[in-house]
């Protein structure tokens, strides 16, 4: 549309595109929309379509009254609406009241508390809450009748929700604007305050309801609407990035910004939108893991032929207030795709074709690139383009917003990561649980690429243990947290992060299996149990434990306990081979420990203690010997019992071997000199065709080797 087109021309084109006949919009008292003045027009739009983030519509100021406001409002599943709001007396626009209304099968959202529900598919409706004409002006909606069938996905019109764009310019106080009477101004100010309060008191909604999260540009204060300082372009509709939480916001806030962010004047906005060098891009080479992930996707498609399969990665999780944890992709998604971008979704169609839906690079056509703290490029860095993602990962990639085209499709959806995605599709709970089980079982046998990634994570972990041993002097001067911090540094330097909360348990804290407070003292003469693992760049994690004497030398009693645990681990290694029961290493280790407890005078009869209906030895062993290891530290957690715990070991399984003994400080059933001693030795083991291979063999295991190793690092 050219800049000389009138507002009436715009309404006419809207009507021709699917609304009532031009000039005959059905209205309660007005059978025609009043024509726009000749000096009012819309610029910046060359076609009629649902607005997208980045669209800008400039409204020329009238010489007699305030501006007119145009808002493009999408309808869910099958129609696109246009709202035209005419100015009321005094030039005060209705625009700030006209928010996008988003409809789901379960009703209407996008309204403030107290707003009345609207019919599901009206051809024309009123917006303002006074009489039919509106107390201060007119607001009509031109759209398709509810009698018309919804268009199909192949229709050239946009079907998915698109942002509504609304422009507010200064009205009161402007030389061209007529001023309202004082009583009218006071009454409207009270209404505005009540409306703002209702917005700030909205309850948090589940992710599914965040489809219409507004992503607007605020480059001036919204306080004092009569001051002429309001310059807000508000895009309401689907935020293609879908923020992970809905924090109640005041009228002065913009989603993606914090309450303490300064206002952004129009001149700053204008400056930020220009002067940037043109970007060029060289596509990356395919990642080494891409062919393996393609094979896994093919296996999923073969397992569920003729079905839609949906695997989301999830989004950011709130740590506190307006800060988030560092994003970590969903495990199943990472295994099948490899992308580390939040909110992405993998979809396999009934023919087995795979598509990755991912948010594209945030360009600089909107201020979000420097205003949005969560996703803005100048805040958190540039996202990869869809083309680069496709080249790197070897998968077709589409904009995330296009996922809405599949709304209502019956599919198997991996639940627990993205409530919005779960709500978008029609998914059966039992079918989804079956999908989760299969995706866990798909990870039981590691391919060569996965084994290499695990080995790299273990190697970095070994280096981290060495770092900690070298810094034990500083730990003695501070606390257990020194060791946690030293290892965390190595994890971030050589990997993505720690694979789980590091356990740095000195003294009696070693008897607490998952001691992660790490705030206790580190004393000479005591043991320190270190259970730590680096998560690699592709998210495969190590899980290794060593129990070390703080001063480098075991006492006699400490050595007795340590050597018994080491002997039990040796028995577990001997039992770890293909064809053996998964529980065979556990059984072998428990027998050695039970017999040792008899020698310690803790048990009277090992055989009786090992009986299935007794198991009293577990008072001091507490946990099992093995769990699967991979992208999760406790990998394959949703696999069926018969394929995991009650299954048999196969070549390609990677599991831990981690026996332990724990004598609590207040345990009166054990000799006093055992109380407060806790020992665990844990290694990461690959089952091979003829036995097993210790991936963490670079760390010493016997008491003598441990002492020699520590002396070498500290000398």
For each residue, the residues with C-beta under 8 A, 3 or more apart:
1: 5 9 10 13 42 45 46 47 48
2: 5
3: 41 43 44
4: 41
5: 1 2 9 10 41 42
6: 9 10 35 36 38 40 41
7: 10 11 36 40 41 42 68 70 84
8: 11 12 33 35 36
9: 1 5 6 12 13
10: 1 5 6 7 13 14 42 48 70 82 84
11: 7 8 14 15 22 25 33 82 84 142
12: 8 9 15 16 22 23
13: 1 9 10 16 17 48
14: 10 11 17 19 48 82 142
15: 11 12 19 20 21 22 23 24 25 142
16: 12 13 19 22
17: 13 14 48 80 157
18: 79 80 143 144 148 157
19: 14 15 16 25 82 123 142 143 144
20: 15 24 25 26 123 124 142
21: 15 24
22: 11 12 15 16
23: 12 15 32 33
24: 15 20 21 31 32
25: 11 15 19 20 31 32 33 124 140 142
26: 20 31 123 124
27: 30 31 33 124 138 140
28: 126 132 133
29: 132 133
30: 27 33 34 133 138 140
31: 24 25 26 27
32: 23 24 25
33: 8 11 23 25 27 30 84 138 140
34: 30 86 138
35: 6 8
36: 6 7 8 40 41 68
37: 40 62 64
38: 6
39: 60 62 63
40: 6 7 36 37 59 60 62 67 68
41: 3 4 5 6 7 36 60
42: 1 5 7 10 45 57 58 59 70
43: 3 57 58 60
44: 3 55 56 57 58
45: 1 42 48 55 57
46: 1
47: 1
48: 1 10 13 14 17 45
49: 80 157 158 162
50: 72 74 80 158 161 162 163 237
51: 55 72 74 162 163 164 165 235 237
52: 55 162 163
53: 163 215 235 240 366 368
54: 363 365 366
55: 44 45 51 52 72 163 165 235
56: 44 165 167 233
57: 42 43 44 45 70 72 165 167
58: 42 43 44 167
59: 40 42 67 68 69 70 167 169
60: 39 40 41 43 67
61: 66 67 169 174 176
62: 37 39 40 65 66 67 68 176
63: 39 176
64: 37 176 178
65: 62 87 91 176 177 178
66: 61 62 87 90 91 92 93 171 172 174 176 177 178
67: 40 59 60 61 62 87 91 93 169 171
68: 7 36 40 59 62 84 85 86 87 93
69: 59 85 87 93 94 95 98 166 167 168
70: 7 10 42 57 59 82 83 84 85 165 166 167
71: 82 83 84 85 95 98 100 164 165 166
72: 50 51 55 57 81 82 83 162 164 165
73: 81 82 83 98 100 101 141 164 236
74: 50 51 80 81 100 158 160 161 162 163 164 237
75: 78 79 80 81 103 121 143 144
76: 102 103 104 161
77: 103 150 159 407 408
78: 75 144 149 150 151 159
79: 18 75 121 143 144 148 150
80: 17 18 49 50 74 75 143 144 157 158 162
81: 72 73 74 75 141 142 143
82: 10 11 14 19 70 71 72 73 141 142 143
83: 70 71 72 73 98 127 139 140 141 164
84: 7 10 11 33 68 70 71 139 140 142
85: 68 69 70 71 93 94 95 98 127 137 138 139
86: 34 68 94 137 138 139
87: 65 66 67 68 69 91 92 93 94 137 171
88: 91 92 93 94 134 135 136 137
89: 136 137 178 180 184
90: 66 136 171 172 177 178 179 180 181 184 185
91: 65 66 67 87 88 171 172 174 176 177 178 179 180
92: 66 87 88 136 171 172 180 188 225 226
93: 66 67 68 69 85 87 88 96 168 171
94: 69 85 86 87 88 97 98 127 128 134 136 137 139
95: 69 71 85 98 166 167 168
96: 93 168 192 225
97: 94 127 128 195
98: 69 71 73 83 85 94 95 127 139 166
99: 110 111 112 164 214 234 236
100: 71 73 74 110 163 164 212 214 236 237
101: 73 108 109 110 111 118
102: 76 108 109 110 161 211 212 237
103: 75 76 77 107 108 109 120
104: 76 107 108 109 211 423
105:
106:
107: 103 104 117
108: 101 102 103 104 111 117 118
109: 101 102 103 104 205 209 212
110: 99 100 101 102 212 236
111: 99 101 108 115 117
112: 99 115 195 198 199 202
113: 198 201 202
114: 198
115: 111 112
116: 129
117: 107 108 111
118: 101 108 122 125
119: 122 125 146
120: 103 146
121: 75 79 144 145 146
122: 118 119 125 141 143 146
123: 19 20 26 143 144 145 146
124: 20 25 26 27 140 141 142 143
125: 118 119 122 141
126: 28 132 134 139 140
127: 83 85 94 97 98 134 139 141
128: 94 97 134 135 136 137 139
129: 116 135
130: 133 134 135 136
131: 134 135
132: 28 29 126
133: 28 29 30 130 138
134: 88 94 126 127 128 130 131 137 138 139
135: 88 128 129 130 131
136: 88 89 90 92 94 128 130 188
137: 85 86 87 88 89 94 128 134
138: 27 30 33 34 85 86 133 134
139: 83 84 85 86 94 98 126 127 128 134
140: 25 27 30 33 83 84 124 126
141: 73 81 82 83 122 124 125 127
142: 11 14 15 19 20 25 81 82 84 124
143: 18 19 75 79 80 81 82 122 123 124
144: 18 19 75 78 79 80 121 123 148
145: 121 123 148
146: 119 120 121 122 123
147:
148: 18 79 144 145
149: 78
150: 77 78 79
151: 78 155 157 159
152: 155
153: 159 405
154:
155: 151 152 159
156:
157: 17 18 49 80 151
158: 49 50 74 80 162
159: 77 78 151 153 155 404 405
160: 74 238 401 402 404 405 407
161: 50 74 76 102 211 212 237 238 404
162: 49 50 51 52 72 74 80 158 237 238
163: 50 51 52 53 55 74 100 215 235 236 237 238
164: 51 71 72 73 74 83 99 100 234 235 236 237
165: 51 55 56 57 70 71 72 233 234 235
166: 69 70 71 95 98 232 233 234 236
167: 56 57 58 59 69 70 95 232 233
168: 69 93 95 96 230 231 232
169: 59 61 67 230 231
170: 173 174 177 227 228 229 230 231
171: 66 67 87 90 91 92 93 174 177 226 228
172: 66 90 91 92 177 179 180 185 225 226 227 228
173: 170 177 226 227 228
174: 61 66 91 170 171 177 228
175:
176: 61 62 63 64 65 66 91
177: 65 66 90 91 170 171 172 173 174
178: 64 65 66 89 90 91
179: 90 91 172
180: 89 90 91 92 172 184 185 188
181: 90 184 185
182: 185 186
183: 186 187
184: 89 90 180 181 187 188
185: 90 172 180 181 182 188 189 226
186: 182 183 189 190
187: 183 184 190 191
188: 92 136 180 184 185 191 192
189: 185 186 192 193 226
190: 186 187 193 194
191: 187 188 194 195
192: 96 188 189 195 196 225
193: 189 190 196 197
194: 190 191 197 198
195: 97 112 191 192 198 199
196: 192 193 199 200 250 251
197: 193 194 200 201
198: 112 113 114 194 195 201 202
199: 112 195 196 202 248 249 250 251
200: 196 197 248 249 250 251
201: 113 197 198 248
202: 112 113 198 199 205 246 248
203:
204: 245 246 247 248
205: 109 202 208 209 210 246
206: 209 210 419
207: 210 242 244 315 418 419 420
208: 205 211 419 420 422 423 424
209: 109 205 206 212 246
210: 205 206 207 213 239 242 243 246 420
211: 102 104 161 208 238 242 404 420
212: 100 102 109 110 161 209 236 237 238 239
213: 210 238 239 242 243 246 255
214: 99 100 234 235 236 237 239 255
215: 53 163 235 239 241 255 256 368 372
216: 232 233 234 235 236 254 255
217: 232 233 234 235 254 269 366 367 368 371
218: 222 232 252 253 254 257 263 264 371
219: 231 232 263 264 265 266 268 269 367
220: 229 230 231 232 263 264 265 266
221: 224 227 229 230 252 263
222: 218 225 230 232 251 252
223: 227 229 251 252
224: 221 227 229
225: 92 96 172 192 222 230
226: 92 171 172 173 185 189
227: 170 172 173 221 223 224 230
228: 170 171 172 173 174
229: 170 220 221 223 224
230: 168 169 170 220 221 222 225 227
231: 168 169 170 219 220 265 266 269
232: 166 167 168 216 217 218 219 220 222
233: 56 165 166 167 216 217
234: 99 164 165 166 214 216 217
235: 51 53 55 163 164 165 214 215 216 217 366
236: 73 99 100 110 163 164 166 212 214 216
237: 50 51 74 100 102 161 162 163 164 212 214
238: 160 161 162 163 211 212 213 242 401 404
239: 210 212 213 214 215 242 243 255
240: 53 359 360 399 400 401
241: 215 342 343 359 374 375 400
242: 207 210 211 213 238 239 315 343 420
243: 210 213 239 246 255 256 315 316 374
244: 207 315 316 317 318 324 342
245: 204 318
246: 202 204 205 209 210 213 243
247: 204 321 322
248: 199 200 201 202 204
249: 199 200 253 254 255 259
250: 196 199 200 253 259
251: 196 199 200 222 223
252: 218 221 222 223 259
253: 218 249 250 257 258 259
254: 216 217 218 249 257 261 371
255: 213 214 215 216 239 243 249 372
256: 215 243 368 371 372 373 374 375 376
257: 218 253 254 261 371 372 373
258: 253 261 322 373
259: 249 250 252 253
260:
261: 254 257 258 371 373
262:
263: 218 219 220 221
264: 218 219 220 268 269 367 371
265: 219 220 231 268 269
266: 219 220 231 269 270
267: 270 271
268: 219 264 265 271 272
269: 217 219 231 264 265 266 272 273 367
270: 266 267 273 274
271: 267 268 274 275
272: 268 269 364 367 370
273: 269 270 364 365 367
274: 270 271
275: 271
276: 364
277:
278:
279:
280:
281: 385 387 388
282:
283: 387 388 391 392
284: 287 388 391 392
285: 391 392
286: 290 291 391 392 393 394
287: 284 290 338 392 393 394
288: 449
289: 292 293 338 449 453 538
290: 286 287 293 294 338 392 393 394 395
291: 286 294 295 394
292: 289 295 296 447 449 450
293: 289 290 296 297 335 336 337 338 393 394 395
294: 290 291 297 298 354 394 395
295: 291 292 298 299 447
296: 292 293 299 300 335 336 442
297: 293 294 300 301 336 346 348 354 395
298: 294 295 301 302 352
299: 295 296 302 303 442
300: 296 297 303 304 309 336 348 438 439 442
301: 297 298 304 305 309 348 352 354
302: 298 299 305 352
303: 299 300 438
304: 300 301 307 309 348 412 435 438
305: 301 302 350 352
306: 350
307: 304 350 411 412
308: 347 348 349 350 406 409 410 411 412 425
309: 300 301 304 347 348 411 412 435
310: 345 346 347 348 411 412 413 414 421 425 427
311: 330 332 333 336 337 345 346 347 414 439
312: 330 333 343 344 345 346 413 414 417 418 421
313: 329 330 333 334 337 339 341 342 343 344 345 346 417 418
314: 329 330 333 342 343 417 418
315: 207 242 243 244 327 342 343 418
316: 243 244 324 325 327 342 374
317: 244 324 325
318: 244 245 321 323 324 325
319: 323 324 325
320: 323
321: 247 318
322: 247 258 373
323: 318 319 320
324: 244 316 317 318 319 327 374
325: 316 317 318 319 328
326: 497
327: 315 316 324 340 342
328: 325 496 497 539
329: 313 314 333 334 339 340 341 342 344 539
330: 311 312 313 314 333 334 414 417
331: 334 335 539 631 632 635
332: 311 335 336 414 436 439 440
333: 311 312 313 314 329 330 336 337 339 344 346 414 417
334: 313 329 330 331 337 338 339 340 538 539 631
335: 293 296 331 332 439 442 443 631
336: 293 296 297 300 311 332 333 346 439
337: 293 311 313 333 334 344 346 356 393 395
338: 287 289 290 293 334 392 393 538
339: 313 329 333 334 344 356 358 389 393
340: 327 329 334
341: 313 329 344 358 359 383 384 389
342: 241 244 313 314 315 316 327 329 359
343: 241 242 312 313 314 315 358 359 400 418
344: 312 313 329 333 337 339 341 356 357 358 359 400
345: 310 311 312 313 356 357 358 400 403 418 421
346: 297 310 311 312 313 333 336 337 354 355 356 357
347: 308 309 310 311 354 355 356 357 403 406 411
348: 297 300 301 304 308 309 310 352 353 354
349: 308 352 353 355
350: 305 306 307 308
351:
352: 298 301 302 305 348 349
353: 348 349 396
354: 294 297 301 346 347 348 395 396
355: 346 347 349 395 396 397 398
356: 337 339 344 345 346 347 389 390 393 395 396 397 398
357: 344 345 346 347 397 398 399 400 402 403
358: 339 341 343 344 345 386 389 397 398 399 400
359: 240 241 341 342 343 344 362 375 383 399 400
360: 240 383 385 386 399 400
361: 377 382 383 384 385 386
362: 359 366 368 369 372 375 376 377 382 383
363: 54 366 369
364: 272 273 276 369 377
365: 54 273
366: 53 54 217 235 362 363 369
367: 217 219 264 269 272 273 370 371
368: 53 215 217 256 362 371 372 375 376
369: 362 363 364 366 372 376 377 378
370: 272 367 376 377 378 379
371: 217 218 254 256 257 261 264 367 368 376
372: 215 255 256 257 362 368 369 375 376 379
373: 256 257 258 261 322 376 379 380
374: 241 243 256 316 324 379 380
375: 241 256 359 362 368 372 379 380 383
376: 256 362 368 369 370 371 372 373 379 380
377: 361 362 364 369 370 380 381 382 383
378: 369 370
379: 370 372 373 374 375 376
380: 373 374 375 376 377
381: 377
382: 361 362 377
383: 341 359 360 361 362 375 377
384: 341 361 388 389 392
385: 281 360 361 388 389
386: 358 360 361 389 390 397 398 399
387: 281 283 390 391 397
388: 281 283 284 384 385 391 392
389: 339 341 356 358 384 385 386 392 393 395 397
390: 356 386 387 393 394 395 396 397
391: 283 284 285 286 387 388 394
392: 283 284 285 286 287 290 338 384 388 389
393: 286 287 290 293 337 338 339 356 389 390 397
394: 286 287 290 291 293 294 390 391
395: 290 293 294 297 337 354 355 356 389 390
396: 353 354 355 356 390
397: 355 356 357 358 386 387 389 390 393
398: 355 356 357 358 386 402 403
399: 240 357 358 359 360 386 402
400: 240 241 343 344 345 357 358 359 360 403
401: 160 238 240 404
402: 160 357 398 399 405
403: 345 347 357 398 400 406 421 424
404: 159 160 161 211 238 401 407 424
405: 153 159 160 402
406: 308 347 403 409 411 424 425
407: 77 160 404 424 425
408: 77 424 425 426
409: 308 406 425 426
410: 308 425 426 427 428
411: 307 308 309 310 347 406 425 426 427
412: 304 307 308 309 310 427 428 431 432 434 435
413: 310 312 421 422 425 427 432 435
414: 310 311 312 330 332 333 417 432 435 436 439
415: 422 427 429 432 436
416:
417: 312 313 314 330 333 414 421
418: 207 312 313 314 315 343 345 421 422
419: 206 207 208 422 423
420: 207 208 210 211 242 423 424
421: 310 312 345 403 413 417 418 424 425
422: 208 413 415 418 419 425 427
423: 104 208 419 420
424: 208 403 404 406 407 408 420 421
425: 308 310 406 407 408 409 410 411 413 421 422
426: 408 409 410 411
427: 310 410 411 412 413 415 422 431 432
428: 410 412 431 432
429: 415 432 433
430: 433 434
431: 412 427 428 434 435
432: 412 413 414 415 427 428 429 435 436
433: 429 430 436 437
434: 412 430 431 437 438
435: 304 309 412 413 414 431 432 438 439
436: 332 414 415 432 433 439 440 638
437: 433 434 440 441 638 639 640
438: 300 303 304 434 435 441 442
439: 300 311 332 335 336 414 435 436 442 443 638
440: 332 436 437 443 444 635 636 637 638 639
441: 437 438 444 636 639 640 643 644
442: 296 299 300 335 438 439
443: 335 439 440 446 628 630 631 635 636
444: 440 441 628 636 639 643 644 650 652 653
445: 650 651 652 653
446: 443 450 451 454 630 652 653 654 686
447: 292 295 450 451 652
448: 451 452
449: 288 289 292 452 453
450: 292 446 447 453 454 540 630 654
451: 446 447 448 454 455 652 654 686
452: 448 449 455 456
453: 289 449 450 456 457 536 538 540
454: 446 450 451 457 458 536 540 542 629 630 654 684 686 695
455: 451 452 458 459 695
456: 452 453 459 460 536 540
457: 453 454 460 461 495 499 533 534 535 536 540 541 542
458: 454 455 461 462 534 542 544 684 695 696
459: 455 456 462 463 698
460: 456 457 463 464 490 491 494 495 534 536 542
461: 457 458 464 465 532 533 534 542 544 696
462: 458 459 465 466 544 696 698 699
463: 459 460 466 467 490 494
464: 460 461 467 468 486 487 490 491 494 532 534
465: 461 462 468 469 487 530 532 544 546 699
466: 462 463 469 470 713
467: 463 464 470 471 486 487 489 490
468: 464 465 471 472 475 483 486 487 504 530 532
469: 465 466 472 548 709 710 713 714
470: 466 467 713 714
471: 467 468 474 475 482 483 486
472: 468 469 475 476 483 522 528 550 714
473: 476 477
474: 471 477 478 482
475: 468 471 472 478 479 480 482 483 506 522 528 550
476: 472 473 522 523 524 550
477: 473 474 482
478: 474 475 481 482 522
479: 475 482 518 519 520 521 522
480: 475 483 484 504 505 506 509 518 519 520 521 522 528
481: 478 484 485 504 518 519
482: 471 474 475 477 478 479 485 486 522
483: 468 471 472 475 480 486 487 502 504 518 522 528 530
484: 480 481 487 488 502 504 518
485: 481 482 488 489
486: 464 467 468 471 482 483 489 490
487: 464 465 467 468 483 484 490 491 498 502 504 530 532
488: 484 485 491 492 498 502
489: 467 485 486 492 493
490: 460 463 464 467 486 487 493 494 534
491: 460 464 487 488 494 495 496 497 498 499 534 535
492: 488 489 495 496 497
493: 489 490
494: 460 463 464 490 491 534
495: 457 460 491 492 534 535 536 537
496: 328 491 492 535 536 537 539
497: 326 328 491 492 535
498: 487 488 491 501 502 532 533 534 535
499: 457 491 533 534 535 541 542 543 633
500: 533 541 543 633
501: 498 514 516
502: 483 484 487 488 498 516 518 530 531 532
503: 514 515 516 518 529 530 531 532 545
504: 468 480 481 483 484 487 515 518 528 529 530 532
505: 480 509 510 512 515 518 520 528 529 530 531 678
506: 475 480 509 510 520 521 522 523 526 527 528 529 550
507: 510 520 521 523 526 527 528 676
508: 511 664 665 676 678
509: 480 505 506 512 515 520 529 678
510: 505 506 507 515 527 528 529 547 662 677 678 679 680
511: 508 662 663 664 665 676 677 678
512: 505 509 515 678
513: 622 623 662
514: 501 503
515: 503 504 505 509 510 512 518 529
516: 501 502 503
517: 520
518: 479 480 481 483 484 502 503 504 505 515
519: 479 480 481
520: 479 480 505 506 507 509 517
521: 479 480 506 507
522: 472 475 476 478 479 480 482 483 506 526 528 550
523: 476 506 507 526 550
524: 476 550 551
525: 550 551 555
526: 506 507 522 523 549 550
527: 506 507 510 547 548 549 550 554 558 677 678 679
528: 472 475 480 483 504 505 506 507 510 522 547 548 550
529: 503 504 505 506 509 510 515 545 546 547 678 679 680
530: 465 468 483 487 502 503 504 505 545 546 547 548
531: 502 503 505 543 544 545 680 682
532: 461 464 465 468 487 498 502 503 504 544 545
533: 457 461 498 499 500 541 542 543 544 633
534: 457 458 460 461 464 490 491 494 495 498 499 541 542
535: 457 491 495 496 497 498 499 539 540 541 542
536: 453 454 456 457 460 495 496 539 540 541
537: 495 496
538: 289 334 338 453
539: 328 329 331 334 496 535 536 631
540: 450 453 454 456 457 535 536 630 631
541: 457 499 500 533 534 535 536 629 630 631 632 633
542: 454 457 458 460 461 499 533 534 535 629 684 695 696
543: 499 500 531 533 629 633 656 682 684
544: 458 461 462 465 531 532 533 682 683 684 696 699
545: 503 529 530 531 532 658 660 680 681 682
546: 465 529 530 681 682 699 706
547: 510 527 528 529 530 562 565 678 679 680 681
548: 469 527 528 530 706 710
549: 526 527 552 553 554 555 558 706 707 710
550: 472 475 476 506 522 523 524 525 526 527 528
551: 524 525
552: 549 707 710 711 714
553: 549 707
554: 527 549 558 559 562 703 707
555: 525 549 558 559
556: 559 560
557: 560 561 673 674 677
558: 527 549 554 555 561 562 677 679
559: 554 555 556 562 563 703
560: 556 557 563 564 600
561: 557 558 564 565 661 663 674 677 679
562: 547 554 558 559 565 566 679 681 703
563: 559 560 566 567 702 703
564: 560 561 567 568 592 593 596 600 661
565: 547 561 562 568 569 593 659 660 661 679 680 681
566: 562 563 569 570 681 701 702 703
567: 563 564 570 571 592 596
568: 564 565 571 572 588 589 590 592 593 596 659
569: 565 566 572 573 589 657 658 659 681 683 701
570: 566 567 573 574
571: 567 568 574 575 585 588 589 591 592
572: 568 569 575 576 585 586 588 589 625 626 657 659
573: 569 570 576 585 657 685 692 694
574: 570 571 588
575: 571 572 580 584 585 587 588
576: 572 573 580 584 585 649 655 657 685 687 691 692
577: 580 649 687 690 691 692
578: 648 649 650 651 687 688 689 690
579: 648 649
580: 575 576 577 584 585 648 649
581: 584 646 647 648 649
582: 626 644 645 646 647 648 649 655
583: 586 587 626 645 646
584: 575 576 580 581 587 588 649
585: 571 572 573 575 576 580 588 589 625 626 657
586: 572 583 589 590 624 625 626
587: 575 583 584 590 591
588: 568 571 572 574 575 584 585 591 592
589: 568 569 571 572 585 586 592 593 625 657 659
590: 568 586 587 593 594 610 617 621 625 659
591: 571 587 588 594 595 606 610
592: 564 567 568 571 588 589 595 596 659
593: 564 565 568 589 590 596 597 617 620 621 659 661
594: 590 591 597 598 603 606 609 610 617
595: 591 592 598 599 606
596: 564 567 568 592 593 599 600
597: 593 594 600 602 603 606 609 617 620
598: 594 595 601 602 603 604 605 606
599: 595 596
600: 560 564 596 597 603 670 671 674
601: 598 671
602: 597 598 620 669 670 671 674
603: 594 597 598 600 606 609 616 617
604: 598 608
605: 598 608 609
606: 591 594 595 597 598 603 609 610 617
607: 610 611
608: 604 605 611 614
609: 594 597 603 605 606 614 615 616 617
610: 590 591 594 606 607 614 615 617
611: 607 608 614 615
612: 615
613:
614: 608 609 610 611
615: 609 610 611 612 618
616: 603 609 619
617: 590 593 594 597 603 606 609 610 620 621
618: 615 621 622
619: 616 622 669
620: 593 597 602 617 661 662 663 670
621: 590 593 617 618 659 660 661 662
622: 513 618 619 660 662
623: 513 658 660
624: 586 627
625: 572 585 586 589 590 656 657 658 659
626: 572 582 583 585 586 655 656 657 658
627: 624 634 635 655 656
628: 443 444 634 635 636 639 644 653 654 655
629: 454 541 542 543 633 635 654 655 656 684
630: 443 446 450 454 540 541 635 636 654
631: 331 334 335 443 539 540 541 635
632: 331 541 635 636 637
633: 499 500 533 541 543 629
634: 627 628 637
635: 331 440 443 627 628 629 630 631 632 654
636: 440 441 443 444 628 630 632 639 644
637: 440 632 634
638: 436 437 439 440
639: 437 440 441 444 628 636 643 644
640: 437 441 643 644
641: 644 645 646
642: 646 647
643: 441 444 639 640 647
644: 441 444 582 628 636 639 640 641 647
645: 582 583 641
646: 581 582 583 641 642
647: 581 582 642 643 644
648: 578 579 580 581 582
649: 576 577 578 579 580 581 582 584 653 655 687
650: 444 445 578 653 687
651: 445 578 687 688 689
652: 444 445 446 447 451 686 687
653: 444 445 446 628 649 650 686 687
654: 446 450 451 454 628 629 630 635 684 685 686 687 695
655: 576 582 626 627 628 629 649 684 685 687
656: 543 625 626 627 629 682 683 684 685
657: 569 572 573 576 585 589 625 626 682 683 685
658: 545 569 623 625 626 680 681 682 683
659: 565 568 569 572 589 590 592 593 621 625 680 681
660: 545 565 621 622 623 678 679 680 681
661: 561 564 565 593 620 621 677 678 679
662: 510 511 513 620 621 622 678 679
663: 511 561 620 667 670 674 675 676 677 678
664: 508 511 667 675 676
665: 508 511 675 676
666: 675
667: 663 664 670 675
668:
669: 602 619
670: 600 602 620 663 667 674 675
671: 600 601 602 674 675
672: 675
673: 557
674: 557 561 600 602 663 670 671 677
675: 663 664 665 666 667 670 671 672
676: 507 508 511 663 664 665
677: 510 511 527 557 558 561 661 663 674
678: 505 508 509 510 511 512 527 529 547 660 661 662 663
679: 510 527 529 547 558 561 562 565 660 661 662
680: 510 529 531 545 547 565 658 659 660
681: 545 546 547 562 565 566 569 658 659 660 701
682: 531 543 544 545 546 656 657 658
683: 544 569 656 657 658 694 695 696 697 699 701
684: 454 458 542 543 544 629 654 655 656 694 695 696
685: 573 576 654 655 656 657 692 693 694 695
686: 446 451 454 652 653 654 692 693 695
687: 576 577 578 649 650 651 652 653 654 655 691 692
688: 578 651 691 692 693
689: 578 651
690: 577 578
691: 576 577 687 688
692: 573 576 577 685 686 687 688
693: 685 686 688 697
694: 573 683 684 685 697
695: 454 455 458 542 654 683 684 685 686
696: 458 461 462 542 544 683 684 699
697: 683 693 694
698: 459 462
699: 462 465 544 546 683 696 709
700: 705 706 708 709
701: 566 569 681 683 705 706
702: 563 566 705 706
703: 554 559 562 563 566 706 707
704: 707 708
705: 700 701 702 708 709
706: 546 548 549 700 701 702 703 709 710
707: 549 552 553 554 703 704 710 711
708: 700 704 705 711 712
709: 469 699 700 705 706 712 713
710: 469 548 549 552 706 707 713 714
711: 552 707 708 714 715
712: 708 709 715
713: 466 469 470 709 710
714: 469 470 472 552 710 711
715: 711 712
